[in-house]
Amino acid sequence: MQDGQAAAARGHAPGAAPRAAGHGRRAAAAGGIRRLRRVRREARRILRLAGPIVLSQLGVIGMNTTDTLMVGPLGPTALAGVGVGGAIHFFALVMSMGLVLGTGPLVSQAFGAGRLRDCGLLLVQGVWVALAASVPVMLVSAEGERIARLLGQAPEIAGLAGAYMRALAPGVPGWLLFMAFRQYVEGIGRPAPPTVITLLGLALNALANHAFIHGVGGMIPAMGAVGTGWATTLVRWSMAFAAAAYLAFRADSAPVRGVGVLAPRPALVRRILAVGAPISGQLVLEVGLFSFGAAIMMGWLGAVPLAAHQIAINLASTTFMVALGASLAGQIRVGHHIGARRPAAARRAALATYMLAVGFMAACGLVFLGFPTLLVGLYTGEPDVLRLGATLLLFAAAFQVFDGAQVAGLCVLRGAADTAVPMLAAGLGYWGVGLPAAYLLGFHTPLGAAGIWAGLSLALAVVAALLALRVRHVLWRRAPGPPQPAAAVVGRGEEGQGDERRPALRADPAERLPGPAPSAQPHATREDAWSAPC
């Protein structure tokens, strides 16, 4: 009896252990439900940011599509010249864009920490990075004809590509300046303004294309295919000036207007480049494999495989824009939470990003599996292309899931300003595994074109797995620290010059600037552009 009383006093009376176990299970289940609800709330916030981002990306794609549609009637030589020139120009532009993209994660973390003046400082230094990064792209564009000839293009195509790229060159600074603006506005949780500017740019692009390609009375001479390059330059600078006007007059741009000294600050520039240079490298590795490597190998197999590949990659790229938009929104949320020292919330944002990106791409994969012939038939009625394209879409179904996982991991890590390791993962997965596998399966097995796609899918699977491990290490095993204040970077002499600092916020960071939160803006359902050939 005494033993039983003693056991009861210690909480180990007969029947107490089963009751405690049952209570523990119920508590664990309740905790799991609470965590799931928090993840769902975070997913809804991400979706509110993602809508504008996706629309902006589609706006940029719409500009490219408009260019193609309006140049097409000029004949195959014009279309080939613009296509070759555009590919060379875009490859150079991607390298410079990656450098500017290094501003975004730093702005979002500074905003999450409540350091609004730091956000303005980062934008100003991002502008200097954009101006410097535009120089090599302009030099490459000036030598477009020579580069096209070195790539084996026919003289008439190379000449037209060179003239088109020379028309694009003056617009490069305008585009990169707009990118710097977008990194700032996205980073503070305001995705709508860049979206509005991009959609207005889309409308201007159509009008300018018509004017410069065909001419307008005696005012603008007809320039043919080269006119679309001048139209693009006009649109890029118009978007940059619209962004500058927004910064000059909007209340939520006060931190930018209060920065004071606008001179370059090497320490902050180095900080942006430390994040942006690996992003640039990752983009080059990815674009190099999917835009050049895969297309070139398909060309070796013949016109039919190349046409089928173009259709399949176009379908896959279209669905990718939604996953990329959700992932970029997740990047913003992760940056906000890390800046505000909320590691648990950053992990929830990461889970929600994966859930949205992978879930959407998995649904698209099921559509590809169920209706491959119907989807390819939207592009062509050629029987051989239709048959092979439908086969490639079966591989694209797996491709979709891995693509969603890799872009989610990539953007989550960017939100944590972790970009060097993802670049190495991309190099290993795309060029160390994917390219050799695509070549071996495509040319040393009976699979042919399907083998190349199997290699691409394997590349994405490897990169997705490596990035998931990195996310686990960065956000779960070692919580990332808050960003270092910009004043500490540029030196003690800057402190006290109106540096707006606030304690880490408990509320949603989107509520910190004057004006309504993004979810409450009447026109706030659109944003980002780049995308990225992410």
C-alpha positions as CSV (number, residue, x, y, z in Angstrom):
1,M,0.0,0.0,0.0
2,Q,2.8,2.4,0.9
3,D,4.5,1.6,-2.4
4,G,1.3,2.3,-4.3
5,Q,0.9,5.6,-2.4
6,A,4.5,6.5,-3.1
7,A,4.0,5.7,-6.8
8,A,0.9,7.8,-6.9
9,A,2.6,10.7,-5.3
10,R,5.2,10.5,-8.0
11,G,2.6,10.4,-10.7
12,H,3.1,6.7,-11.4
13,A,0.0,5.3,-9.9
14,P,-1.6,2.3,-11.8
15,G,-3.3,3.7,-14.9
16,A,-1.5,7.1,-14.7
17,A,1.0,6.1,-17.4
18,P,-1.6,5.3,-20.1
19,R,-3.5,8.5,-19.2
20,A,-0.3,10.5,-19.5
21,A,0.5,8.9,-22.8
22,G,-2.9,9.6,-24.2
23,H,-2.7,13.2,-23.0
24,G,0.7,13.5,-24.7
25,R,-0.6,12.2,-28.0
26,R,-3.6,14.6,-27.9
27,A,-1.2,17.5,-27.1
28,A,1.1,16.5,-29.9
29,A,-1.8,16.3,-32.3
30,A,-3.1,19.7,-31.2
31,G,0.3,21.1,-31.7
32,G,0.6,19.7,-35.1
33,I,-2.8,21.2,-36.1
34,R,-1.7,24.6,-34.8
35,R,1.5,24.4,-36.8
36,L,-0.4,23.4,-39.9
37,R,-2.8,26.4,-39.5
38,R,0.2,28.7,-39.1
39,V,1.7,27.3,-42.3
40,R,-1.6,27.8,-44.1
41,R,-1.8,31.4,-42.9
42,E,1.7,32.0,-44.2
43,A,0.8,30.4,-47.5
44,R,-2.1,32.9,-47.9
45,R,0.2,35.8,-47.3
46,I,2.6,34.4,-49.9
47,L,-0.2,34.0,-52.4
48,R,-1.1,37.7,-51.9
49,L,2.4,38.7,-52.8
50,A,2.7,36.0,-55.6
51,G,-0.2,37.2,-57.7
52,P,1.4,40.5,-58.7
53,I,4.8,38.8,-59.2
54,V,3.3,36.3,-61.6
55,L,1.5,39.0,-63.5
56,S,4.7,41.0,-64.0
57,Q,6.5,37.9,-65.3
58,L,3.7,37.3,-67.7
59,G,3.9,40.9,-68.8
60,V,7.6,40.5,-69.6
61,I,6.9,37.3,-71.5
62,G,4.1,39.2,-73.3
63,M,6.7,41.8,-74.5
64,N,8.8,39.0,-76.0
65,T,5.8,37.4,-77.6
66,T,4.7,40.7,-79.0
67,D,8.1,41.2,-80.6
68,T,8.0,37.8,-82.2
69,L,4.5,38.2,-83.5
70,M,5.2,41.6,-85.1
71,V,8.6,40.6,-86.6
72,G,7.2,37.3,-87.9
73,P,5.4,38.7,-91.0
74,L,8.7,40.3,-92.1
75,G,10.0,36.8,-93.1
76,P,12.2,34.0,-91.8
77,T,15.5,35.9,-92.1
78,A,14.1,38.8,-89.9
79,L,12.8,36.3,-87.4
80,A,16.0,34.4,-87.3
81,G,18.1,37.6,-86.9
82,V,16.0,38.8,-84.0
83,G,16.0,35.4,-82.4
84,V,19.8,35.0,-82.6
85,G,20.5,38.6,-81.5
86,G,17.9,38.3,-78.7
87,A,19.5,35.0,-77.4
88,I,23.0,36.5,-77.3
89,H,21.8,39.8,-75.7
90,F,19.7,37.9,-73.1
91,F,22.6,35.6,-72.1
92,A,24.8,38.7,-71.3
93,L,21.9,40.5,-69.6
94,V,21.2,37.6,-67.3
95,M,24.8,37.8,-65.9
96,S,24.4,41.5,-65.0
97,M,20.8,41.0,-63.7
98,G,22.0,38.5,-61.2
99,L,24.3,41.1,-59.7
100,V,21.4,43.5,-59.2
101,L,19.2,40.8,-57.8
102,G,21.6,40.7,-54.8
103,T,19.9,43.8,-53.5
104,G,16.5,42.1,-52.9
105,P,17.3,39.7,-50.1
106,L,19.3,42.4,-48.2
107,V,16.4,44.9,-48.5
108,S,13.8,42.3,-47.3
109,Q,15.9,41.4,-44.3
110,A,16.6,45.1,-43.4
111,F,12.9,45.8,-43.7
112,G,12.0,42.9,-41.5
113,A,14.4,44.2,-38.9
114,G,12.8,47.7,-39.0
115,R,15.8,49.5,-40.5
116,L,14.0,51.5,-43.2
117,R,17.0,53.8,-43.9
118,D,19.1,50.7,-44.6
119,C,16.5,49.8,-47.3
120,G,17.0,53.2,-49.0
121,L,20.8,52.9,-48.7
122,L,20.7,49.5,-50.4
123,L,18.5,50.8,-53.2
124,V,21.0,53.7,-53.9
125,Q,23.9,51.3,-54.0
126,G,21.9,48.9,-56.1
127,V,21.5,51.7,-58.6
128,W,25.3,52.0,-58.8
129,V,25.6,48.2,-59.3
130,A,23.0,48.4,-62.1
131,L,24.8,51.2,-63.9
132,A,28.2,49.4,-63.7
133,A,26.7,46.1,-64.7
134,S,25.1,47.6,-67.8
135,V,28.5,48.4,-69.3
136,P,29.6,44.8,-70.3
137,V,26.2,44.0,-71.7
138,M,26.3,47.1,-73.9
139,L,29.8,46.1,-75.1
140,V,28.6,42.6,-76.0
141,S,25.6,44.1,-77.8
142,A,27.8,46.4,-79.8
143,E,29.8,43.4,-81.0
144,G,26.7,41.3,-81.7
145,E,27.4,40.7,-85.4
146,R,30.9,39.4,-84.8
147,I,29.7,37.1,-82.0
148,A,26.9,35.8,-84.3
149,R,29.4,35.0,-87.0
150,L,31.7,33.2,-84.5
151,L,28.6,31.1,-83.6
152,G,28.3,30.0,-87.2
153,Q,25.4,32.1,-88.3
154,A,24.9,33.0,-92.0
155,P,26.1,36.5,-92.9
156,E,22.7,38.0,-93.5
157,I,21.4,36.6,-90.2
158,A,24.5,37.7,-88.3
159,G,24.3,41.2,-89.8
160,L,20.6,41.6,-88.8
161,A,21.3,40.2,-85.3
162,G,24.1,42.7,-84.9
163,A,22.0,45.7,-85.9
164,Y,19.2,44.5,-83.6
165,M,21.6,44.2,-80.7
166,R,23.0,47.7,-81.3
167,A,19.5,49.0,-81.0
168,L,19.0,47.1,-77.7
169,A,22.3,48.4,-76.2
170,P,21.1,51.9,-75.1
171,G,18.2,50.4,-73.2
172,V,20.3,48.1,-71.0
173,P,20.9,50.7,-68.2
174,G,17.2,51.5,-68.1
175,W,16.2,47.9,-67.6
176,L,18.8,47.2,-64.9
177,L,17.7,50.4,-63.1
178,F,14.1,49.2,-63.2
179,M,15.3,45.9,-61.8
180,A,17.0,47.7,-58.9
181,F,13.8,49.6,-58.2
182,R,11.8,46.4,-58.2
183,Q,14.2,44.7,-55.7
184,Y,13.6,47.6,-53.3
185,V,9.8,47.7,-53.7
186,E,9.4,43.9,-53.5
187,G,11.7,43.8,-50.5
188,I,9.4,46.1,-48.5
189,G,6.4,44.0,-49.5
190,R,4.9,46.3,-52.2
191,P,4.8,44.1,-55.3
192,A,2.0,46.1,-57.1
193,P,3.9,49.2,-58.4
194,P,6.3,47.2,-60.6
195,T,3.4,45.2,-61.9
196,V,1.5,48.3,-63.0
197,I,4.6,49.7,-64.6
198,T,5.3,46.4,-66.4
199,L,1.8,46.1,-67.8
200,L,1.9,49.7,-69.0
201,G,5.2,48.9,-70.6
202,L,3.6,45.9,-72.4
203,A,1.0,48.2,-73.9
204,L,3.7,50.8,-74.9
205,N,5.8,48.0,-76.4
206,A,3.0,47.0,-78.9
207,L,2.5,50.6,-80.0
208,A,6.3,51.3,-80.3
209,N,6.9,48.1,-82.2
210,H,4.3,49.1,-84.8
211,A,5.7,52.6,-85.1
212,F,9.4,51.7,-85.4
213,I,8.9,48.6,-87.5
214,H,6.5,50.1,-90.1
215,G,7.2,53.8,-89.6
216,V,4.8,56.7,-88.8
217,G,4.3,59.2,-91.6
218,G,7.3,61.4,-92.0
219,M,8.1,61.4,-88.3
220,I,9.5,57.9,-87.7
221,P,11.2,56.0,-90.6
222,A,10.3,52.3,-91.1
223,M,13.2,50.3,-89.6
224,G,12.0,46.7,-90.1
225,A,13.1,44.1,-87.7
226,V,15.7,46.5,-86.1
227,G,12.8,48.7,-85.1
228,T,11.7,46.2,-82.5
229,G,15.1,46.7,-80.8
230,W,14.6,50.5,-80.6
231,A,11.0,49.9,-79.3
232,T,12.4,47.8,-76.5
233,T,15.0,50.5,-75.6
234,L,12.2,53.1,-75.4
235,V,10.1,50.8,-73.2
236,R,13.0,50.0,-70.9
237,W,13.8,53.7,-70.3
238,S,10.1,54.5,-69.9
239,M,9.8,51.9,-67.2
240,A,12.9,53.3,-65.4
241,F,11.5,56.8,-65.5
242,A,8.2,55.6,-64.2
243,A,10.0,53.9,-61.3
244,A,11.9,57.1,-60.5
245,A,8.6,59.0,-60.5
246,Y,7.1,56.5,-58.0
247,L,10.2,56.9,-55.7
248,A,9.9,60.7,-55.9
249,F,6.3,61.0,-54.9
250,R,5.1,58.0,-53.0
251,A,5.0,58.2,-49.2
252,D,6.5,54.7,-48.7
253,S,9.6,55.8,-50.6
254,A,10.5,58.3,-47.9
255,P,13.5,56.2,-46.7
256,V,15.0,56.6,-50.2
257,R,14.5,60.4,-50.3
258,G,16.0,60.6,-46.8
259,V,19.2,58.8,-47.6
260,G,21.2,62.0,-48.2
261,V,24.6,61.1,-49.7
262,L,24.1,59.3,-53.0
263,A,27.8,58.5,-53.7
264,P,28.9,54.9,-54.1
265,R,29.8,53.2,-50.9
266,P,32.3,50.4,-51.6
267,A,31.5,48.4,-48.5
268,L,27.7,48.2,-49.3
269,V,28.4,47.5,-53.0
270,R,30.7,44.6,-52.0
271,R,27.9,43.3,-49.7
272,I,25.4,43.4,-52.6
273,L,27.9,41.7,-55.0
274,A,28.6,39.0,-52.4
275,V,24.9,38.0,-52.6
276,G,24.4,38.9,-56.3
277,A,27.5,37.3,-57.9
278,P,26.5,33.7,-57.0
279,I,22.9,34.5,-58.2
280,S,24.5,35.6,-61.5
281,G,26.5,32.4,-61.7
282,Q,23.5,30.2,-60.9
283,L,21.4,31.9,-63.6
284,V,24.2,31.5,-66.2
285,L,24.5,27.8,-65.4
286,E,20.8,27.2,-65.6
287,V,20.2,29.3,-68.8
288,G,23.3,27.7,-70.3
289,L,21.9,24.2,-69.9
290,F,18.3,24.8,-70.8
291,S,18.5,27.5,-73.4
292,F,21.7,26.5,-75.1
293,G,22.8,23.0,-74.2
294,A,19.5,21.2,-74.6
295,A,18.5,23.2,-77.7
296,I,21.8,22.5,-79.4
297,M,21.7,18.8,-78.7
298,M,18.1,18.7,-80.0
299,G,19.3,20.4,-83.1
300,W,21.9,17.6,-83.6
301,L,19.0,15.2,-83.7
302,G,17.2,17.1,-86.5
303,A,14.4,19.6,-87.1
304,V,11.5,17.4,-85.8
305,P,13.1,16.8,-82.3
306,L,14.1,20.5,-82.1
307,A,10.5,21.6,-82.9
308,A,9.0,19.1,-80.4
309,H,11.5,20.3,-77.7
310,Q,10.6,23.9,-78.3
311,I,6.9,23.1,-77.8
312,A,7.5,21.0,-74.6
313,I,9.9,23.5,-73.1
314,N,7.5,26.4,-73.8
315,L,4.7,24.6,-72.0
316,A,6.9,23.7,-69.1
317,S,8.2,27.3,-68.9
318,T,4.7,28.7,-68.8
319,T,3.7,26.7,-65.8
320,F,7.1,27.5,-64.2
321,M,6.2,31.2,-64.1
322,V,3.5,30.5,-61.4
323,A,5.9,28.4,-59.3
324,L,8.5,31.0,-59.7
325,G,6.1,33.8,-58.6
326,A,5.1,31.8,-55.5
327,S,8.8,31.1,-54.7
328,L,9.8,34.8,-55.1
329,A,7.0,35.8,-52.8
330,G,8.3,33.1,-50.3
331,Q,11.8,34.7,-50.6
332,I,10.4,38.0,-49.5
333,R,8.6,36.5,-46.5
334,V,11.6,34.5,-45.4
335,G,13.8,37.7,-45.6
336,H,11.2,39.6,-43.5
337,H,11.1,36.9,-40.8
338,I,14.9,36.6,-40.7
339,G,15.3,40.3,-40.4
340,A,12.7,40.4,-37.6
341,R,14.5,37.5,-35.8
342,R,11.6,35.1,-36.2
343,P,13.3,31.8,-37.2
344,A,10.2,29.7,-36.6
345,A,8.2,32.0,-38.9
346,A,11.0,31.8,-41.5
347,R,10.7,28.0,-41.4
348,R,6.9,28.2,-41.8
349,A,7.4,30.5,-44.8
350,A,9.8,28.0,-46.3
351,L,7.4,25.1,-45.9
352,A,4.6,27.2,-47.3
353,T,6.7,28.1,-50.3
354,Y,7.5,24.4,-51.0
355,M,3.9,23.5,-50.6
356,L,2.7,26.1,-53.1
357,A,5.4,25.6,-55.7
358,V,5.6,21.8,-55.7
359,G,1.8,21.4,-55.3
360,F,1.1,23.6,-58.3
361,M,3.7,21.9,-60.5
362,A,2.5,18.5,-59.5
363,A,-1.0,19.4,-60.6
364,C,0.4,20.6,-63.9
365,G,2.4,17.4,-64.2
366,L,-0.9,15.4,-64.0
367,V,-2.4,17.6,-66.7
368,F,0.7,16.8,-68.9
369,L,0.2,13.1,-68.2
370,G,-3.5,13.2,-69.0
371,F,-3.6,15.4,-72.1
372,P,-0.2,15.4,-73.9
373,T,-1.4,15.2,-77.4
374,L,-4.1,17.8,-76.9
375,L,-1.5,20.3,-75.4
376,V,1.0,19.8,-78.2
377,G,-1.8,20.0,-80.8
378,L,-2.3,23.6,-79.7
379,Y,1.0,24.4,-81.4
380,T,1.2,22.2,-84.4
381,G,-0.6,19.6,-86.5
382,E,2.5,18.0,-87.9
383,P,2.2,14.3,-87.1
384,D,5.8,13.6,-86.3
385,V,6.2,16.7,-84.1
386,L,2.9,15.9,-82.4
387,R,3.9,12.4,-81.6
388,L,7.3,13.2,-80.3
389,G,6.1,16.3,-78.4
390,A,3.5,14.2,-76.6
391,T,6.2,11.8,-75.6
392,L,8.4,14.6,-74.2
393,L,5.5,15.9,-72.2
394,L,5.4,12.6,-70.3
395,F,8.9,13.3,-69.1
396,A,7.9,16.9,-68.5
397,A,5.5,15.6,-65.9
398,A,8.4,14.6,-63.6
399,F,10.3,17.6,-64.8
400,Q,7.6,19.8,-63.4
401,V,7.7,18.5,-59.8
402,F,11.5,18.7,-59.6
403,D,11.4,22.2,-61.2
404,G,9.0,23.4,-58.5
405,A,11.1,21.9,-55.7
406,Q,14.4,23.4,-57.0
407,V,12.9,26.9,-57.5
408,A,11.3,26.9,-54.1
409,G,14.6,25.9,-52.4
410,L,16.5,28.4,-54.4
411,C,14.3,31.3,-53.5
412,V,14.0,30.3,-49.8
413,L,17.8,30.3,-49.6
414,R,18.0,33.7,-51.4
415,G,15.6,35.1,-48.7
416,A,18.2,34.0,-46.2
417,A,20.9,35.7,-48.4
418,D,22.5,32.2,-48.9
419,T,23.5,32.2,-52.5
420,A,27.0,30.7,-52.8
421,V,26.2,27.1,-52.0
422,P,23.1,27.1,-54.3
423,M,25.3,28.2,-57.2
424,L,27.6,25.2,-56.5
425,A,24.6,22.9,-56.3
426,A,23.4,24.2,-59.7
427,G,26.9,23.7,-61.2
428,L,27.0,20.1,-59.9
429,G,23.4,19.2,-60.9
430,Y,23.2,20.9,-64.2
431,W,26.6,20.5,-65.7
432,G,28.1,17.7,-63.6
433,V,25.1,15.4,-63.8
434,G,22.4,16.8,-66.2
435,L,24.5,17.6,-69.3
436,P,26.5,14.3,-69.4
437,A,23.3,12.3,-68.6
438,A,21.4,14.1,-71.4
439,Y,24.2,13.4,-73.9
440,L,24.6,9.8,-72.9
441,L,20.9,9.0,-72.9
442,G,20.2,11.0,-76.0
443,F,23.0,9.7,-78.2
444,H,24.0,6.4,-76.8
445,T,20.6,4.8,-76.1
446,P,17.5,4.3,-78.2
447,L,15.7,7.1,-76.3
448,G,17.0,9.9,-78.5
449,A,15.1,13.2,-77.7
450,A,13.3,11.6,-74.8
451,G,16.8,10.7,-73.3
452,I,17.8,14.3,-73.4
453,W,14.7,15.2,-71.5
454,A,15.3,12.4,-69.0
455,G,18.8,13.9,-68.4
456,L,17.2,17.4,-67.8
457,S,14.8,15.9,-65.3
458,L,17.6,14.1,-63.5
459,A,19.5,17.4,-63.3
460,L,16.5,19.2,-61.7
461,A,16.0,16.3,-59.3
462,V,19.7,16.4,-58.1
463,V,19.6,20.2,-57.7
464,A,16.2,20.0,-55.9
465,A,17.6,17.4,-53.5
466,L,20.8,19.4,-52.8
467,L,18.8,22.6,-52.2
468,A,16.4,20.9,-49.9
469,L,19.3,19.7,-47.8
470,R,20.7,23.2,-47.7
471,V,17.4,24.7,-46.7
472,R,17.2,22.2,-43.8
473,H,20.8,23.1,-42.7
474,V,20.3,26.9,-43.0
475,L,16.8,27.2,-41.5
476,W,16.5,24.2,-39.2
477,R,20.0,23.3,-38.0
478,R,21.5,26.7,-37.8
479,A,19.1,29.6,-37.6
480,P,20.4,32.5,-39.8
481,G,21.3,35.6,-37.9
482,P,19.7,39.0,-38.6
483,P,21.4,41.2,-41.2
484,Q,24.2,43.6,-40.2
485,P,23.0,47.2,-40.2
486,A,24.2,49.1,-43.2
487,A,25.6,51.8,-41.0
488,A,27.8,49.3,-39.4
489,V,29.0,48.3,-42.9
490,V,29.8,51.8,-44.1
491,G,31.4,52.9,-40.9
492,R,30.6,54.5,-37.6
493,G,30.8,57.9,-39.1
494,E,27.4,57.3,-40.7
495,E,25.5,56.6,-37.5
496,G,23.3,59.2,-36.1
497,Q,22.5,60.6,-39.6
498,G,18.8,59.9,-39.4
499,D,19.2,56.1,-39.3
500,E,15.7,54.8,-38.7
501,R,16.0,51.8,-36.4
502,R,13.2,50.0,-34.7
503,P,13.1,46.9,-32.6
504,A,12.4,43.6,-34.3
505,L,8.7,43.5,-35.1
506,R,6.2,41.0,-33.8
507,A,3.5,42.0,-36.4
508,D,3.6,41.4,-40.1
509,P,6.4,43.5,-41.6
510,A,4.1,44.6,-44.4
511,E,2.4,46.9,-41.9
512,R,5.4,49.1,-41.3
513,L,5.3,51.6,-44.0
514,P,2.7,54.3,-44.4
515,G,-0.4,53.4,-46.4
516,P,-2.4,50.2,-46.7
517,A,-0.8,46.8,-46.5
518,P,-0.3,45.0,-49.8
519,S,-3.3,42.8,-49.3
520,A,-5.5,46.0,-48.8
521,Q,-4.3,47.9,-51.9
522,P,-7.1,48.3,-54.3
523,H,-4.9,47.6,-57.3
524,A,-2.4,45.3,-55.5
525,T,-2.7,42.1,-57.3
526,R,0.3,42.2,-59.6
527,E,4.1,42.5,-59.6
528,D,7.6,41.2,-60.5
529,A,9.2,40.7,-63.9
530,W,12.4,39.0,-64.3
531,S,11.8,36.0,-63.4
532,A,14.3,34.5,-64.1
533,P,15.3,32.0,-66.0
534,C,15.5,30.7,-62.6
